[in-house]
């Protein structure tokens, strides 16, 4: 192989490495304030607990990309005799009343990291922005975590794909 071809091959290899490295963002594991749960998020996401209400166990996101997730929970005992789907409907009704001009999606069965649950979509206006929320309720035995994720409606499908990657890492601390 001539010296020119080797240099060209080396330059191409360096360019390919640069492109691959710039496309894949690192990840980090964050834990809930009570130490029970964790999830893996992109490295660019930050802890947003300072902005969260006291009942929120985990709040994270990336303001530049407008992707956010918050986690709260109730005990299975607090849920009482309500099915998980009924509890989702009650939680969603309460939540939707905080959003103007909202529309509700139908609950869908989901499995997150081995836990069964339901997810529904709430779209509407919050703070003058068209926003889409996905509310996910999981049955974790003695607790019922509620994960609320959201992004702007104009890119809702891309936001959902990004947020589902994060949601699907949710689980107990290992």
Secondary structure, 3 states (H helix, E strand, C coil): CCHHHHHHHHHHHHHHHHHHHHHCCCEEEEECCCCCEEEEEECCCEECHHHCCCCCCEEEEECCCCEEEEEEEEEHHHHCCCCHHHHHHHHHHHHHCCCEEEEECCCEEEEECCEEEEEEEEEEEECCEEEEEEEEEECCCCEEEEEEEEEEHHHHHHHHHHHHHHHCCCEECC
